[in-house]
């Protein structure tokens, strides 16, 4: 009886789940490229801005510390989807009220900007925690050797901290890649929106399986890569 049910289920799945056609493969490939492009741009811009924000958070300047704290507080405390809508929809309306002409970024550029700003806030806290985990004596010793604060930071402190940053940065990259699926809400044809269109056009549910496999493929590569990098540098600790 159990074998008959398994056979029936297999037959039903074979009838329902078919191979993608060539145009669908091309569309899914292009959507995956959009997902990757957004992720890569956002993580690179986020790292650069995140380092700057982290240095501001640990700065002795109250003004700089306050500004960076407000930035991180605002972007970590509000939904990413809302931030995306602000950049795509609210900013053109705001610029129209101020300048009389709506300033509208291309969808890809607007999405990349929103993701970069959001990623920077989370990465800044990761970097800050990593930098502050280094013994304060390292900075004191660097200053005793005649180094300035920023010389010590970039030549002594940060090179020691980055080994500890590998796991959390890897997690942030995975979260960022999955969160790119939100751009489907603004009409950008990423992996998710492409498969959603296929589902709407055909009435078949299984296209979402292909989208899930694409995300699993990318996240698995990131996980394996960061695991290897972590193991490589952990031997020096």
Secondary structure, 3 states (H helix, E strand, C coil): CHHHHHHHHHHHHHHHCCCCCHHHHHHHHHHHHHHHHHHHHHHHHHHHHHHHHHHHHCCCCHHHHHHHHHHHHHHHHCCHHHHHHHHHHHHHHHHHHHHCCCCCCCHHHHHHHHHHHHHHHHHHHHHHHHHHCCCHHHHHHHHHCCCCHHHHHHHHHHHHHHHHHHHHHHHHHHHHHHHHHHHHHHCCCCHHHHHHHHHHHHCCCCHHHHHHHHHHHHHHHHHHHHHHHHHHHHCCC
